[in-house]
Every structure is written in structure tokens, then in C-alpha cells.
């Protein structure tokens, strides 16, 4: 999953790197769309969390027929929900981007890019739901391989569709979106053909299963979706703060956002692969292994992110030169990399705790943790830093917010596991007395 996520996020960074060669204005236009793209991803990830949690718990309890029915339901319902969301965002694009701070020229660039980008997002969501189904059944190889395949297709098509080939001039900024459409479309064809070979879907009994599973599904998907929607909302507020610092800062912030997801590749892979495993342990009542898994995952996240963050911070000028074309954008991006990347060790802890909370039946606590991270730790520090010291203050404020969020998440996880241990101890004592 790490290799697959690395490939997937790498092609998003490649998109931005190619668009940066078109100039600062197209890159800034693309950066304004990131919060809404994250909004779409947030909804699909929230649904994917519920898919993986319910199906893995059913498999852990030996309920194979129910797991098949759940697989069919979530693919159908998820596709309809994501299509409706894409239509709403296309219809409301002008007021949304205007309020984010885009001027008339930027709105014109966004208009040609937004429709194919929404189509790509919908295809990507369908592909993600199929990946979630495979992960819930313990197969992480196919999703990883398919992420690599779609990334390679996008990498080949990006320069052709953006800049053209031979006498053909290319599509410019919309070419990046159309390359993603073709990449996700090809991946969807392969994934569906592989899914048809598995006995993981059912046709009969879907109505009864929908009535039976709607409440537990919404109990997980609702808080998880809200948790996933809060980062896009925070990203919208953050980019409105960055927009006050100028176009170059917006462009640099967009590149830093893409670099952030790439730098967090191990964390993202763990948040995808760990919950199904934890869900099976939860279904089987094996809390000892749950604790061992979480301890190991947290150690990996902290050590890896600190080493990677410090290395990238030291090489920030060269990395910024590789990604950005404008000298102003390179300068701002260097500052953001130096302060933000090392703080992702703490951010990774928070992300892992939220993911584990959803898998362990604590979706409300996970949602509250997400809210505290963004609206009590991250955004206030971001705004205060920008107000006090411009872009440098903004970078420092964002880093401080990430560190605070990681510390709060760690304290919350320790408290939740302590409560569970106490409950297990009482249960063991009661069973012992009953036997006596």
C-alpha cells in the first residue's frame, strides 16, 4: 500500500510540477481547486472507512454472506453519492471560488479545468471503493499495483495533453485533468474485471441488508465523513488566509499541499491497511493484538516522519527549484518546506489515532479529535502566525499546530486504551467469580 499510495500521490505532485511550467497563474488556479478536491476525497474516504470497518468485522465474525451483501450495497450507494456531490460542486463553482479569493482571470482558468477534474474525481472515487473492498478482504496487493499503473498512465499522458505533441498545441491546464480521467478510467476497467473473478458480491437480499446495516453504517460513515470533511473546510479557510499574502504564496501553498500528501505516504498507507486488520481483531475480541498493532504503527510513523522531514528540510532550496518555475514561488516554497515537513511526525500520530478510532468503534471520538486538530490547534496557529510575520509566521504557526495536534491525539489514545483495559479487567474478574 505504501508503494501504491506513493505512486498515486506522486502523480498528483507531477501534475502540479507540469502545471507550474505553464506559469504562476495556472498553478494558482489549480491551487484554488485543492480544497474542493479534498472535500470530494473526504467524502469518499469516509465511505471507504465504513466499508472496510463493517466488512472486516463481518469477516472476523465469520459472516461471509453478509460481507458479500455489504460489498454490493456500498459500491452502488457510494457511486450515486459521489455523482451527486460532483454535480453540486460543478453548479456552485463560481460563488465558491470567488469566496475563496479567486479573481476574474483565475475564475476563467478554473472554469475550463473544473468539469474534467470533477469527472476524474468521480472515477477515482469508484476506484477507491473497489480498493476498499479488496483491502477489507485482506488483499492490499491489487490496490497497490493499480495505483502504480494509473500513476504511470497519468505520467505519460500529462505532458502530451498539457503541452501537446508535435503540431498539436495541447490543452494547457485542463489537460492535467483529462490525463487523470484517462488514467482512472483505465484503472477502473482493470479493477472491475478483477473484482468479477472474486466471490465478494451478492445480488439477493440487498434490501433487507440495507435496512439492517443502515444504522451501523451511518454510525461509522457519518462521523468518519465529517472527520474527513473537516480538513477540506480547514483547507478552504487556510487558503483564504494565504491568499492575503499574494499569488506567489498561493501557488507555493498549493505545491506544499501536494508535497505534504507525498511526504505522508507511509502514514496514509497505514491508515488504509491498518483499519481492516484492527477491524478483524475487534470482531474476534483480540484486544491484545490491537494494542500491539497500534504501538508498532505509532513507532514507525514517528521515526520515519522525523527522519524524512529533517532530510527534506535540509534540501528545501533544491527541492523547491525542482518543483517551482517562478523565483518568488521557489522562495516561498522553501520556507514552507523547512518548517512544515518535520512537524508531520506529530501530524502522522494524529491521523493514525483518528483512523484507529473509526476501526475500533469510536467514530465520535475520532471526529472530535479531527475537529480539535484543525480548529483548535492548526487554524488558530496558522492565522496568528500569518498576522504576526507573514509567510514565515504562517509556516511556523502551521508547524506548531501540527505538534499540538499530535500531542493531544497521543493523550486521547492512551486514555481510550486505558478505559478499555479497565473494562476488560472487570469483565475477567466477573467471569472468574461466576465460574467459582
C-alpha positions in Angstrom: 0.0 0.0 0.0 2.9 2.4 0.7 4.2 1.8 -2.9 0.7 2.3 -4.3 0.0 5.5 -2.4 3.4 6.8 -3.2 2.7 6.3 -6.9 -0.8 7.9 -6.6 0.4 10.9 -4.7 3.5 11.2 -6.8 1.4 11.7 -10.0 -0.6 14.4 -8.3 2.7 16.2 -7.5 3.8 15.6 -11.1 0.5 17.2 -12.2 1.4 20.4 -10.2 5.0 20.3 -11.4 3.9 20.2 -15.1 1.2 22.9 -14.5 3.9 25.1 -12.8 5.7 25.2 -16.1 2.6 26.9 -17.6 3.1 29.9 -15.2 2.1 31.2 -11.8 -1.5 32.0 -12.8 -2.5 28.4 -13.9 -0.7 27.0 -10.8 -2.6 29.4 -8.6 -5.9 28.4 -10.3 -5.2 24.8 -9.7 -4.3 25.5 -6.1 -7.7 27.1 -5.5 -9.4 23.8 -6.5 -7.5 21.7 -4.0 -9.8 22.4 -1.0 -12.8 21.2 -3.0 -10.8 18.2 -4.4 -10.0 17.4 -0.7 -13.7 17.7 0.0 -14.6 15.0 -2.5 -11.8 12.8 -1.3 -13.0 13.3 2.3 -16.5 12.0 1.4 -15.1 9.0 -0.4 -12.6 8.2 2.4 -15.4 8.4 5.0 -17.5 6.0 3.0 -14.4 3.8 2.5 -13.7 3.7 6.2 -17.2 2.4 6.8 -16.9 -0.1 4.0 -13.6 -1.5 5.4 -14.8 -1.5 9.0 -18.2 -3.3 8.5 -16.9 -5.8 6.0 -13.8 -6.7 8.0 -15.9 -7.1 11.2 -18.3 -9.4 9.4 -15.4 -11.4 8.1 -13.8 -11.6 11.5 -17.1 -12.9 12.9 -17.4 -15.5 10.1 -20.4 -13.8 8.4 -19.4 -14.3 4.7 -22.9 -13.9 3.2 -23.3 -10.5 5.0 -19.9 -9.3 3.8 -21.0 -10.0 0.2 -24.2 -8.1 0.6 -22.4 -5.2 2.1 -19.9 -5.1 -0.7 -22.6 -4.8 -3.3 -24.5 -2.1 -1.4 -21.6 0.2 -0.8 -20.4 0.2 -4.4 -23.9 1.2 -5.6 -24.7 3.7 -3.0 -21.2 5.2 -2.9 -21.2 5.8 -6.7 -24.6 7.6 -6.5 -23.5 9.8 -3.6 -20.2 10.8 -5.3 -22.0 11.7 -8.6 -24.5 13.9 -6.8 -21.7 15.7 -4.9 -19.8 16.3 -8.2 -22.9 17.8 -9.8 -23.4 20.2 -6.8 -19.8 21.4 -6.9 -19.9 22.0 -10.6 -23.1 24.0 -10.3 -21.8 26.1 -7.4 -18.2 26.7 -8.7 -18.3 30.5 -9.2 -19.6 31.6 -5.8 -17.3 29.1 -4.0 -14.1 30.0 -5.8 -15.0 33.7 -5.6 -15.3 33.5 -1.8 -12.0 31.7 -1.6 -10.4 34.7 -3.2 -10.1 33.9 -6.9 -10.2 36.9 -9.2 -12.0 37.1 -12.6 -8.9 35.9 -14.6 -8.4 33.0 -12.2 -12.0 32.0 -12.4 -11.7 31.8 -16.2 -8.8 29.4 -15.9 -10.7 27.3 -13.3 -13.8 27.1 -15.4 -12.2 25.0 -18.2 -10.4 22.8 -15.7 -13.2 22.1 -13.2 -15.5 19.9 -15.2 -12.9 17.3 -16.3 -11.4 17.4 -12.8 -14.8 16.5 -11.3 -15.2 13.7 -13.7 -11.8 12.4 -12.7 -12.7 12.7 -9.0 -15.9 10.6 -9.6 -14.0 7.9 -11.4 -11.3 8.0 -8.7 -14.0 7.5 -6.0 -15.4 4.4 -7.7 -11.9 3.0 -8.0 -11.3 3.8 -4.3 -14.4 1.9 -3.2 -13.2 -1.1 -5.1 -9.8 -0.8 -3.4 -11.6 -0.6 0.0 -13.4 -3.8 -0.8 -10.2 -5.6 -1.7 -8.5 -4.2 1.5 -11.4 -5.4 3.6 -10.8 -8.9 2.3 -7.1 -8.7 3.1 -5.8 -8.0 -0.4 -3.7 -4.9 -0.4 -1.6 -6.0 -3.4 -4.1 -5.3 -6.1 -4.9 -1.7 -4.9 -1.1 -1.1 -4.6 -0.4 -2.4 -8.1 -3.4 -0.5 -9.6 -2.2 2.8 -8.0 1.1 2.3 -9.7 -0.5 1.5 -13.1 -2.8 4.6 -13.0 0.2 6.8 -11.9 2.3 5.6 -14.9 -0.6 6.2 -17.3 -1.0 9.7 -15.9 2.7 10.4 -16.1 2.8 9.5 -19.8 -0.3 11.5 -20.7 0.3 14.6 -18.6 3.0 16.3 -20.8 1.2 15.2 -24.0 -2.2 16.7 -23.0 -0.9 19.8 -21.2 1.8 20.9 -23.7 0.8 19.0 -26.8 2.8 16.8 -29.2 4.3 17.9 -32.5 1.9 20.4 -34.3 -0.8 19.9 -31.6 -0.6 22.7 -29.1 -2.1 20.8 -26.1 -4.9 21.7 -23.7 -3.0 23.6 -21.1 -4.4 23.4 -17.5 -7.4 21.2 -18.5 -5.0 18.7 -20.0 -3.9 17.8 -16.5 -7.5 16.9 -15.5 -8.1 14.9 -18.7 -4.9 12.9 -18.2 -6.3 11.9 -14.7 -9.7 11.0 -16.3 -8.0 8.6 -18.7 -5.7 7.2 -16.0 -8.5 6.5 -13.6 -10.8 5.2 -16.4 -8.2 2.6 -17.4 -7.6 1.6 -13.8 -11.4 1.2 -13.3 -11.7 -1.2 -16.3 -8.9 -3.4 -14.9 -10.2 -3.3 -11.3 -13.7 -4.2 -12.3 -12.5 -7.2 -14.4 -10.5 -8.4 -11.4 -13.5 -7.9 -9.0 -15.7 -10.0 -11.2 -13.5 -13.0 -10.6 -14.0 -12.8 -6.8 -16.9 -14.1 -4.8 -17.3 -10.9 -2.8 -20.6 -9.5 -4.1 -24.2 -10.6 -3.8 -27.4 -9.8 -5.7 -30.1 -11.1 -3.4 -31.1 -9.8 0.0 -29.8 -6.3 -0.6 -33.0 -4.5 0.6 -33.1 -6.4 3.9 -29.4 -5.9 4.4 -29.7 -2.2 3.7 -32.4 -1.9 6.3 -30.4 -3.9 8.8 -27.0 -2.3 8.2 -28.0 1.3 7.6 -27.8 2.4 11.2 -24.3 0.8 11.9 -23.0 2.0 8.5 -24.2 5.6 9.2 -22.9 5.3 12.7 -19.4 4.8 11.3 -19.7 6.7 8.0 -21.3 9.8 9.4 -18.7 10.8 12.0 -15.9 9.5 9.7 -17.2 11.5 6.8 -17.5 14.6 9.0 -13.9 14.0 10.1 -12.8 13.7 6.5 -14.8 16.8 5.5 -13.2 19.0 8.2 -9.8 19.0 6.5 -11.2 20.4 3.2 -13.1 23.1 5.2 -9.9 23.9 7.1 -8.0 24.0 3.7 -10.5 26.5 2.4 -10.0 28.7 5.4 -6.3 28.3 5.2 -6.1 29.2 1.5 -8.2 32.3 2.2 -5.5 33.3 4.7 -2.7 32.5 2.3 -4.5 34.5 -0.5 -3.9 37.7 1.5 -0.2 37.2 1.1 -0.2 37.2 -2.8 -0.5 35.0 -5.8 3.0 33.6 -5.4 2.2 32.4 -1.9 -1.0 30.7 -3.1 1.0 28.9 -5.7 3.7 27.9 -3.2 1.0 26.7 -0.7 -0.6 24.6 -3.4 2.7 22.9 -4.2 3.4 22.4 -0.4 -0.1 20.8 -0.1 0.8 18.3 -2.8 4.2 17.7 -1.2 2.5 17.2 2.2 0.4 14.3 1.0 3.5 12.8 -0.7 5.6 13.1 2.5 2.8 11.4 4.5 2.7 8.4 2.2 3.6 5.9 4.9 1.0 7.4 7.2 -1.6 7.3 4.5 -0.8 3.7 3.7 -1.1 2.7 7.4 -4.5 4.5 7.7 -5.7 2.4 4.7 -4.2 -1.0 5.6 -4.3 -1.0 9.4 -8.1 -0.5 10.0 -9.2 -3.7 8.2 -6.7 -5.6 10.3 -7.8 -3.9 13.5 -11.4 -4.5 12.5 -10.9 -8.2 12.3 -9.2 -8.2 15.7 -12.2 -6.2 17.0 -14.6 -8.6 15.5 -12.7 -11.5 17.2 -12.3 -9.7 20.5 -8.5 -9.8 20.3 -7.6 -6.6 22.1 -4.0 -7.7 22.9 -3.1 -7.7 19.2 -4.9 -4.3 18.7 -2.6 -2.7 21.2 0.5 -4.3 19.6 -0.5 -3.1 16.2 -1.1 0.4 17.4 2.2 0.5 19.3 4.2 -0.7 16.3 2.4 1.7 13.8 3.0 4.7 16.0 6.7 4.0 16.4 7.0 3.6 12.6 5.2 6.9 12.0 7.2 9.0 14.4 10.7 7.6 13.4 10.0 7.7 9.7 8.4 11.1 9.5 11.1 12.7 11.7 13.9 11.3 9.5 12.2 12.2 6.3 11.1 15.7 7.4 14.5 16.7 8.6 16.1 15.4 5.4 13.7 17.3 3.2 14.0 20.5 5.3 17.8 20.4 4.7 17.3 20.0 1.0 14.5 22.6 0.7 16.1 25.0 -1.7 16.9 22.3 -4.3 13.5 20.7 -3.9 11.7 24.0 -4.4 13.8 24.6 -7.5 12.8 21.3 -8.9 9.1 21.9 -8.3 8.6 25.6 -9.0 9.3 27.7 -12.0 9.0 31.2 -10.6 11.7 32.6 -8.3 9.1 34.1 -5.9 7.2 30.7 -5.7 10.5 28.9 -5.1 11.4 31.3 -2.3 8.0 30.9 -0.5 8.0 27.1 -1.1 11.5 26.8 0.5 10.2 28.5 3.7 7.1 26.2 3.9 9.2 23.0 3.4 11.7 23.9 6.1 9.1 24.4 8.8 6.2 22.1 7.8 7.9 18.8 6.9 9.5 18.0 10.3 6.1 18.6 12.0 4.4 15.9 10.0 5.7 13.3 12.6 3.2 14.7 15.1 0.5 15.1 12.3 1.0 11.4 11.4 0.3 10.4 15.0 -3.0 12.3 14.9 -4.0 10.8 11.6 -3.3 7.3 12.8 -5.3 7.8 16.0 -8.3 9.1 14.1 -8.1 6.1 11.7 -7.8 3.6 14.5 -10.7 5.2 16.4 -13.0 4.6 13.5 -12.0 1.0 13.2 -12.4 0.4 16.9 -15.9 1.6 17.2 -15.1 5.1 18.5 -16.1 7.2 15.5 -17.5 10.1 17.6 -14.2 10.4 19.5 -12.3 10.2 16.2 -14.4 13.0 14.8 -13.9 15.2 17.8 -10.1 14.6 17.5 -10.2 15.7 13.9 -12.1 18.9 14.9 -9.7 19.7 17.7 -6.7 19.2 15.4 -7.9 21.6 12.8 -10.0 24.2 14.6 -8.3 24.4 18.0 -4.7 23.6 17.1 -4.0 24.2 13.4 -6.0 27.1 12.1 -5.6 29.5 15.1 -1.8 29.0 15.0 -1.8 29.4 11.2 -3.8 32.7 11.3 -1.8 34.1 14.2 1.5 33.3 12.5 0.4 34.9 9.2 -0.9 38.0 11.1 2.4 38.4 13.1 5.0 37.6 10.5 3.6 36.9 7.0 4.6 33.8 5.2 7.3 32.8 7.7 4.9 33.2 10.6 2.3 31.2 8.7 4.8 28.3 8.2 5.8 28.4 11.9 2.2 28.6 13.0 1.2 25.6 10.9 4.1 23.5 12.3 3.2 24.4 15.9 -0.5 23.5 15.2 0.6 20.0 13.9 2.8 19.4 17.0 -0.1 20.3 19.4 -2.5 18.1 17.5 -0.1 15.1 17.7 0.3 15.6 21.5 -3.5 15.8 22.0 -4.1 12.7 19.9 -1.5 10.7 21.8 -3.1 11.6 25.1 -6.5 10.7 23.8 -5.4 7.3 22.6 -3.7 6.4 25.9 -6.9 7.3 27.7 -9.2 5.3 25.4 -7.0 2.2 25.7 -6.7 2.6 29.5 -10.5 2.7 29.7 -10.8 -0.5 27.6 -8.2 -2.2 29.7 -10.1 -1.4 32.9 -13.3 -2.7 31.3 -11.6 -5.9 30.3 -10.2 -6.4 33.8 -13.6 -6.0 35.3 -15.1 -8.5 32.8 -12.4 -11.0 33.6 -13.0 -10.7 37.3 -16.8 -11.2 36.9 -16.3 -14.3 34.7 -13.9 -15.7 37.3 -16.4 -15.2 40.1 -19.2 -16.8 38.0 -17.1 -19.9 37.4 -16.2 -20.1 41.1 
